[in-house]
Amino acid sequence: MSGIEGKVIAITGASSGIGEATARELARRGARVVLGARRTDRLEHLAAEITGAGGQARHRRLDVTDLEDTRAFIDHARTEFGRVDVIINNAGVMPLSALEALKIDEWNRMIDVNIRGVLHGIAAGLPVMKAQGGGQFVNVSSIGGHAVFPTAAVYCATKYAVLAISEGLRQEHQDLRVTVISPGVTTSELADSITDPASKAGMDEFRRIAIPAEAVARAIAYAIEQPDDVDVSEVIVRPTASAY
């Protein structure tokens, strides 16, 4: 199945930012979207808006750090729509701080959400896609997966890991498509998790040139709409004015 119309697409981290914008964009193009995140009130509102506009959307509370919960989310998508064509592993957190601040709980949170969350999405979806004879994973990394910045060492490490995991998955399964989307600074709530004052101030300045989440959503749609024999392996999308 090529194109977007009619595809069943599960999206993690769908309650805001890139996930929300992607859900709207794909539903507008005829996809059947399944929305997962912890904030169910936002999911309900988003699903209602999509269906009110004539689209098809379902939602379920999701904690990507929990493997069984992630499996239940993918099972929910398959129960509702009969198959799962695309899984967008988008959930992420970014509590930046210098290593010497020793915010170890925040390091662990980034590892759990940004790395284990992607692995759990793969673990939940891979058997489904292999059984149905095809599918696509879209894993959201970052420009932080291509360069390391002060205060972002752990965050960048998690996003480098997304690239490595995705490339390994692609090489191991020639019957699946695997795409990495690496956004530059984008309008979202991602920076809201920063608790270190100096890092937050620096990020506020960095985000002055942020592109809208809809720009990243269009890049994701581009990768999905290609024919089945075309794998867009990676897209970097960032502000024209950005040096990084």
C-alpha positions as CSV (number, residue, x, y, z in Angstrom):
1,M,0.0,0.0,0.0
2,S,1.5,3.3,-1.1
3,G,0.3,6.8,-0.4
4,I,-1.3,7.9,2.8
5,E,-5.1,7.5,2.3
6,G,-6.5,4.5,4.2
7,K,-3.3,3.7,6.1
8,V,-3.5,2.9,9.8
9,I,-0.9,5.0,11.6
10,A,-0.1,4.8,15.3
11,I,1.5,7.9,16.8
12,T,3.2,8.1,20.2
13,G,3.5,11.4,22.0
14,A,0.5,12.6,20.1
15,S,-0.9,15.0,22.6
16,S,1.1,18.1,21.6
17,G,3.8,19.4,19.3
18,I,5.1,17.3,16.4
19,G,2.8,14.3,17.4
20,E,-0.3,16.4,17.4
21,A,0.6,18.2,14.2
22,T,1.4,14.9,12.5
23,A,-1.9,13.4,13.5
24,R,-3.8,16.3,12.0
25,E,-1.8,16.3,8.8
26,L,-2.1,12.6,8.2
27,A,-5.8,12.5,9.1
28,R,-6.4,15.3,6.7
29,R,-4.7,13.2,4.0
30,G,-7.0,10.3,4.7
31,A,-5.0,8.2,7.2
32,R,-6.7,6.4,10.0
33,V,-4.7,7.6,13.0
34,V,-4.4,6.1,16.5
35,L,-3.2,8.5,19.1
36,G,-1.1,7.6,22.2
37,A,0.2,9.7,25.1
38,R,-0.2,10.1,28.8
39,R,-2.5,13.1,28.7
40,T,-5.8,11.6,27.8
41,D,-7.8,14.8,28.0
42,R,-5.7,16.2,25.1
43,L,-6.0,13.0,23.1
44,E,-9.8,13.1,23.5
45,H,-9.9,16.7,22.3
46,L,-7.7,16.0,19.4
47,A,-9.5,12.9,18.3
48,A,-12.8,14.7,18.5
49,E,-11.5,17.5,16.3
50,I,-10.2,15.1,13.7
51,T,-13.4,13.1,13.6
52,G,-15.4,16.4,13.5
53,A,-13.5,17.4,10.4
54,G,-14.4,14.1,8.7
55,G,-11.3,12.1,9.6
56,Q,-10.8,8.9,11.5
57,A,-9.1,8.8,14.8
58,R,-8.9,6.6,17.9
59,H,-6.9,7.2,21.1
60,R,-5.5,5.3,24.1
61,R,-3.5,6.4,27.1
62,L,0.1,5.3,26.6
63,D,3.3,5.3,28.6
64,V,6.1,4.3,26.1
65,T,8.4,3.4,29.0
66,D,6.1,0.4,29.7
67,L,6.5,-2.4,27.2
68,E,3.2,-4.0,27.9
69,D,1.4,-0.7,27.7
70,T,3.0,-0.1,24.3
71,R,2.0,-3.5,23.1
72,A,-1.6,-2.8,24.3
73,F,-1.6,0.4,22.4
74,I,-0.6,-1.3,19.1
75,D,-3.1,-4.1,19.8
76,H,-5.7,-1.4,20.2
77,A,-4.8,0.1,16.8
78,R,-5.1,-3.3,15.2
79,T,-8.4,-4.1,16.9
80,E,-9.9,-0.8,15.8
81,F,-8.7,-0.8,12.2
82,G,-7.6,-4.3,11.4
83,R,-3.9,-3.7,10.8
84,V,-1.0,-1.3,11.5
85,D,0.8,0.2,8.5
86,V,3.0,2.8,10.2
87,I,4.2,3.4,13.7
88,I,5.6,6.9,14.5
89,N,7.8,6.7,17.5
90,N,7.7,10.3,18.4
91,A,7.4,10.5,22.2
92,G,10.4,12.3,23.7
93,V,11.7,14.5,26.6
94,M,14.5,17.0,26.7
95,P,15.4,18.2,30.2
96,L,18.8,19.7,29.3
97,S,21.5,20.5,31.9
98,A,25.3,20.4,32.2
99,L,26.6,17.0,33.3
100,E,28.1,18.5,36.4
101,A,24.6,19.3,37.6
102,L,24.2,15.6,38.1
103,K,20.5,15.5,37.3
104,I,20.6,11.7,37.2
105,D,16.8,11.3,37.4
106,E,16.5,13.4,34.3
107,W,19.2,11.4,32.5
108,N,17.3,8.2,33.3
109,R,14.0,9.8,32.1
110,M,15.6,10.6,28.8
111,I,17.0,7.1,28.4
112,D,13.6,5.6,29.3
113,V,11.5,7.7,27.0
114,N,13.8,8.5,24.1
115,I,15.6,5.2,23.8
116,R,13.4,2.5,25.5
117,G,10.3,4.2,24.1
118,V,11.5,3.7,20.6
119,L,12.6,0.1,21.3
120,H,9.2,-0.7,22.9
121,G,7.5,0.7,19.8
122,I,9.6,-1.6,17.6
123,A,9.0,-4.6,19.9
124,A,5.3,-4.0,19.8
125,G,5.0,-3.4,16.1
126,L,7.6,-5.6,14.5
127,P,5.7,-8.9,15.0
128,V,2.5,-7.3,13.6
129,M,4.2,-5.9,10.5
130,K,6.1,-9.1,9.8
131,A,2.8,-11.1,10.1
132,Q,1.0,-8.8,7.7
133,G,3.8,-8.6,5.2
134,G,5.0,-5.0,5.5
135,G,4.9,-1.7,7.3
136,Q,6.9,1.3,8.2
137,F,8.6,2.7,11.3
138,V,9.1,6.4,11.5
139,N,11.4,7.2,14.4
140,V,11.9,10.8,15.5
141,S,15.5,11.8,16.3
142,S,16.8,15.3,16.3
143,I,19.7,17.5,15.0
144,G,20.9,16.5,18.4
145,G,21.5,13.1,16.9
146,H,24.0,14.6,14.5
147,A,26.0,17.0,16.7
148,V,26.5,17.4,20.5
149,F,25.9,20.7,22.2
150,P,26.8,21.9,25.8
151,T,24.1,20.9,28.3
152,A,22.7,18.4,25.8
153,A,25.1,15.5,26.2
154,V,22.6,12.9,27.4
155,Y,19.8,14.1,25.2
156,C,22.1,14.0,22.2
157,A,23.2,10.5,23.2
158,T,19.6,9.3,23.2
159,K,19.0,10.8,19.8
160,Y,22.2,9.3,18.3
161,A,20.9,6.0,19.7
162,V,17.7,6.4,17.7
163,L,19.7,6.7,14.5
164,A,21.7,3.6,15.3
165,I,18.6,1.5,16.2
166,S,16.8,2.7,13.1
167,E,19.7,1.8,10.8
168,G,20.0,-1.6,12.4
169,L,16.3,-2.3,12.0
170,R,16.5,-1.2,8.3
171,Q,19.4,-3.5,7.5
172,E,17.8,-6.4,9.2
173,H,14.4,-6.2,7.5
174,Q,14.3,-5.4,3.8
175,D,10.6,-5.9,3.7
176,L,10.0,-3.0,6.1
177,R,10.6,0.7,5.6
178,V,12.4,2.6,8.3
179,T,12.6,6.4,8.4
180,V,14.4,8.7,10.8
181,I,13.1,12.3,11.1
182,S,15.6,14.7,12.6
183,P,14.0,18.0,13.4
184,G,15.9,21.2,14.2
185,V,14.5,23.6,16.7
186,T,10.7,23.3,16.4
187,T,7.7,24.9,18.2
188,S,6.7,22.4,20.8
189,E,6.4,21.8,24.6
190,L,9.7,19.8,24.6
191,A,11.7,22.5,26.3
192,D,9.1,22.8,29.1
193,S,10.8,19.8,30.8
194,I,14.1,21.8,31.4
195,T,14.5,22.5,35.1
196,D,18.1,23.9,35.0
197,P,17.7,27.7,34.9
198,A,20.8,28.4,32.7
199,S,19.8,25.7,30.2
200,K,16.3,27.0,30.0
201,A,17.5,30.5,29.3
202,G,19.8,29.3,26.6
203,M,17.0,27.3,25.0
204,D,14.6,30.2,25.1
205,E,17.1,32.2,23.0
206,F,17.7,29.3,20.7
207,R,14.0,28.8,20.0
208,R,13.5,32.3,18.7
209,I,13.8,30.9,15.1
210,A,11.8,27.7,15.7
211,I,9.9,26.3,12.8
212,P,6.3,25.2,13.3
213,A,5.5,21.6,14.2
214,E,3.5,21.4,11.0
215,A,6.7,21.6,9.0
216,V,8.0,18.4,10.6
217,A,4.6,16.8,10.1
218,R,4.8,17.5,6.3
219,A,8.3,15.8,6.3
220,I,6.8,12.8,8.0
221,A,3.9,12.7,5.5
222,Y,6.4,12.9,2.6
223,A,8.3,9.8,3.9
224,I,5.0,7.8,4.3
225,E,3.5,8.7,1.0
226,Q,6.3,7.2,-1.1
227,P,5.7,3.9,-2.9
228,D,6.4,0.7,-1.0
229,D,9.7,0.2,-2.8
230,V,11.1,3.6,-1.8
231,D,12.5,4.0,1.7
232,V,13.2,7.6,2.7
233,S,15.8,6.7,5.3
234,E,16.3,10.1,6.9
235,V,15.0,13.6,6.7
236,I,16.6,16.6,8.5
237,V,14.2,19.5,8.7
238,R,15.3,22.7,10.4
239,P,15.0,26.5,10.3
240,T,16.7,28.1,7.3
241,A,18.3,30.6,9.8
242,S,19.7,27.8,11.9
243,A,23.4,27.2,12.0
244,Y,22.8,23.8,13.6
